[in-house]
Every structure is written in C-alpha cells, then in structure tokens.
Amino acid sequence: MKRIVLLFILCGACATALFARAAVSSKENLENCLNDTGPCDRSRLTTDEATGLRQVQHEQNLWNCLAGEVDCDRAVLSKAEAAQVATATRERNLLDCETMPYLCDKSGMTPQQVARVTQIQKDKNLSDCETGSGSCEMALLNAQQTVRVNALKHERNWLACETGADVCDRSLLTPSQDRSVKIAIGQRNLLSCETGNGFCDTSLLTRPQQQEVTLASRQRNTLDCEAGDVACEPALVH
C-alpha cells in the first residue's frame, strides 16, 4: 500500500513538471533565456536559437568587461577582445586619475601619464586651497603658493566678517579690519532696527540712532494703521 502511495506521488510530481514545461511556449522560453526573465530550458532551443543565445551572452559579457562592470568573465574573451578590454581599463583608470584622484591607480601608467596626472592633481589642490572649496593639502604647496593661499584665506575670513557670515573668526583680523567689521555690524544692526527685519540689538545703538529707530517704528506703525494692517498698534499713533 505504501509503495502505491509513493508511486502516485512521484507520478503526480512528474505530471506537474511536464505540465509546467508545456505551459511555457517555445517563444516564452526563448525570451526567458535571452532576458533572464524566467526559467530557461536550453534543451528546447533550436540549434540557431542556442547559437544566437551564446552570441548574445558573449557580447553582453564583452560589454560588461569594456564598461568595467563587476559581472565580467575575462576567461571567455578572445585574445583580441582581452586586449580591447585591457586598453579600455587603462583609459578608464587614466580618466579616474585626471578627475577623481582617490580612484587612481598609477601602477600601469607610462612615466608621461604619471607626470601629467601628478600635475593635474597639484593644480586641482592649489585651486581648492585658493578658493577654500574641496580638500586642500597644504603640504603639496610650495612656499610661494603657501603665502598666497594663506593671504586668500585671511581675506575670505575678513569678507565673511564684513558681510555677517557665520564662518567669521574675528580673532584672525587685524585691528583695522576689526574696526571696519565693527562698523559694518553696527550699520546692519541699525538697518534691522529701523526696518523691523532681522534681529535688532538695541544695546549697539547710540542715542541718536535710538531716536532714529523710534521715529522709523512710529512711521511704520502709522502706515500699518492707515492700511488696516493687523500689525497696527493704535496706542502708538499720535
């Protein structure tokens, strides 16, 4: 009895497999093999289809190798294709060295390429140091470049302080620059107090400036009341 049940189960499994195989048409099977969109039964392919599939897969692998993709099998490449891939790899590495130094491998370069890439990297580093953007390695600069970069860095800080930028470090300013920055801060603060925009620090105002601010505030309030604005304070209107 157990043998009969086992035989019945095996027959059922075989029937299911055969049904599933028959349910996929030859066209669908070929599409699955070509695009890897489902189960691929190579035994159902015609000779021409199998040949075409191998060619497509070989060309896809060649493309992956040329593009530097991880899914590249160099073992199946012809000698000419391997040479083509090696050239593409060297050229891609040279491009990386010229544009993204952290991805650069100089081991396979010619002396001329190494010299050119090294100069490009030095020029880029100098530009980063001069503009304060990117990664600046001061150790790569010569004495003249270091002096210029430090002067530009000092000037950027001074301008940042003059314009009220958050990156301002007043401890690095000369006495005359600090006086100039103090005047600029006072002017911006007075304007904020007079217009009601931004932060107004009344402790920085002189007595005449306090009078100017009071007058400007009353004038704004009068206009708000005449316009029926919600900011109107009737008690301040004289």
C-alpha positions, 0 to 999 in steps of 0.5 A: 500500500505504501509503495502505491502511495509513493508511486502516485506521488512521484507520478503526480510530481512528474505530471506537474513538471511536464505540465509546467514545461508545456505551459511555457511556449517555445517563444516564452522560453526563448525570451526567458533565456535571452532576458533572464526573465524566467526559467530557461530550458536550453534543451528546447532551443533550436540549434540557431536559437542556442547559437544566437543565445551564446552570441548574445551572452558573449557580447553582453559579457564583452560589454560588461568587461569594456564598461568595467562592470563587476559581472565580467568573465575575462576567461571567455574573451578572445585574445583580441577582445582581452586586449580591447578590454585591457586598453579600455581599463587603462583609459578608464583608470587614466580618466579616474586619475585626471578627475577623481584622484582617490580612484587612481591607480598609477601602477600601469601608467607610462612615466608621461601619464604619471607626470601629467596626472601628478600635475593635474592633481597639484593644480586641482589642490592649489585651486581648492586651497585658493578658493577654500572649496574641496580638500586642500593639502597644504603640504603639496604647496610650495612656499610661494603658493603657501603665502598666497593661499594663506593671504586668500584665506585671511581675506575670505575670513575678513569678507565673511566678517564684513558681510555677517557670515557665520564662518567669521573668526574675528580673532584672525583680523587685524585691528583695522579690519576689526574696526571696519567689521565693527562698523559694518555690524553696527550699520546692519544692526541699525538697518534691522532696527529701523526696518523691523527685519532681522534681529535688532540689538538695541544695546549697539545703538547710540542715542541718536540712532535710538531716536532714529529707530523710534521715529522709523517704528512710529512711521511704520506703525502709522502706515500699518494703521492707515492700511488696516494692517493687523500689525497696527498698534493704535496706542502708538499713533499720535 
